[in-house]
Amino acid sequence: MVKGGGQLNLFILPSSQPITRGIVTWRYSPRCSPMGINLPLEDEDKLIITRLALEYGFMVKSSNLSDVGNFISGCEGLICQALRTVDVEPPGTLNGECFTVTIPPIEPTSTILGLTLALPLTRVMRGPVVYEVFSDRWFRLKDLLLYLKLRGVNLNIYTTHNVNNEDASIFNRVFKGKGRLSIEIPINNSNGRRLIERIAGRIRELAGGDEVPLRALVDLGVPINDVNRLIMFGAAYLEVSNGVLVLRLNDEARR
């Protein structure tokens, strides 16, 4: 496990029913339970890994693709050394509000593991997932992003690479799969700050304060992408409080 590295957090919305919604994000939350990512891989996952291997120049054998742990330990190439810094044990099971996996959120690990895990995690969570990946290589993987969208993954790609909104809008307009694709640069300008203030103001009005259960926001119709923007801008964070996943607005949202 990498000390002080980035975190892949899975935020599961609290519910007495089986897990039906969630957010998969690179953001850090100290109150999530630490876990590994040794999830089973199916044939379509192997197809994704083969495409990533073609792009990044590593080699894999079909016998090493039964699960994520075997994939990481059995791949061959310089990039594989970076993947092996990731903790895969214990096997991932979703039985709480959230868990976190220590993964350096840098290329190539962010794109390779982010896209490799998209379908396995969506299957395990048994319902709609907003899945976030930080990638500066997304424009070389448009076919793979389209495939994940058509398989029902709601995928947000955050990047420092110049974004042409038409790249995502064509996918969403022409290819009418269950998922949705969004490609954007994290908000960092004055227009973005005003947007953040409007989102935070609406949430405070609905919640009557700076803290609100995430499930309540979803039930009130606040888009998950608005919650994501607040956290990306540093205006809010998620944590587990008394067994409930809550969004806390901070002072940044008032500036």
Helices and strands as residue ranges (DSSP letters): E 7-12, E 22-25, E 33-34, H 43-56, G 62-64, H 68-74, H 78-83, E 98-102, H 109-125, E 129-134, G 138-140, H 142-150, E 154-158, H 166-174, E 181-184, H 190-207, E 211-213, H 214-219, H 224-232, E 236-241, E 244-249, G 251-254
